[in-house]
Amino acid sequence: MRIKLIRTFSAAHHLPHYDGPCHDLHGHTWKTVFIIEGPVQENGMVCDFKKIKKLLDSLLPDHQLLNDILPNPTAENLAQFYFKKIGNELKKQNLILKTLEIWESDYAAAVVEGE
């Protein structure tokens, strides 16, 4: 069974290798979409939405400068970084992160898909 959760965080970044206005410091309200896979437990749930939301929120960089986490924090690099980081945490709970989308605006996102 797969479940989908959407979380948001606000963070700033600048793109040091970009020739344009995004080279300068600016911020976004980022939207993340997670598709998580796992077996349906005896309680009828893959996992408790309340608990998994708390875990995801604790791993996302709310109100941070993304350049302190990655030297070139493009949406693509952030998606790859957080897919690995969050995927590793979910494995500890016998869950699989199948897809992570990171939206920097309503019109632009990077998507990472696992096996």
Phi, psi and omega in degrees: 000144177242142174238158180232133176231145177239130179230157176231156173208153177253132181202154179254158174198170168219150183254101187295338183256015184255133178262088182167187186296336180288353174294332180274157179299131177203170183231165178219156161262104185278144174244133177243136178241123181247132168246119187240138182243142176186169179285150173285124182281174179301333179280002178087005182241149168290316175198163179287116181305319182299316181289319183289326176297317179298317178298311181299315180298325180290339182263347180270149189271061182295132178055047177234164172269114186296335178293343174284344180260316179227139181292332180228078189279066172288164176302322181295314180294322177296317180299315179295316181298310183284334174299315180292311183298309183287324177301319178296321179291321180292326178302327179296340179252018181060036176241154181239127173279110182274319183214140172229126174247134173240115182259122176268347175206180177291350188237000185217128182214159170245141184233130175241133178238139177265190182292000000 
